[in-house]
Amino acid sequence: MKLKKINAALGLLSIVFMLLHMGYTVYAYLAFYYNPFLKNLFAVPFMVLVCLHAVLGMMTVFTQADGTRLDLYPKKNMGTILQRLSAALIFPLLILHINTFSMMKGAAEKGQVPFILIFILAELLFFAVVVTHVAVSFTKGLVTLGLLSARETQKKLDKIVYVLGAVFYVIAVFAVVKVQIAMFIVG
């Protein structure tokens, strides 16, 4: 149980840094302002926390038996299924996300608009996967840490987090895609 609590704390702390990273990125795209120091100030701790969280999450799934039989109650376990599926998709999409700007730049220099559109779609998917993982994991982390126990409160908080996640997703998509299109397709 100690491993799960440490992992929950890392997950919740990752959310804070995700919001900082997203906030800076949205600002940078909309203001056409880029500061590598600020980008790394928010991105590097976020990546370190996420990597630690991922390793502990895998250790928990593979070394502790609770919650591994997702087939028993499929409707009740839909959140856990989404949580694990989104976690599995984050890292391959993260590799694309980290390299998207340079790949789009290269594609733009060669006039390869279809590749730019594919990279934009990959970004949309990456954002969706990350926001989904956060949305289905947030209250579970609070429960694991003993900060939330009432099921009704958890359901209400889940709905709030889903709505906020959707809002953050739309804002990030608007800012990033708008500028990527302007820079690499129209420009």
Disulfide bonds with the S-S distance in Angstrom:
none
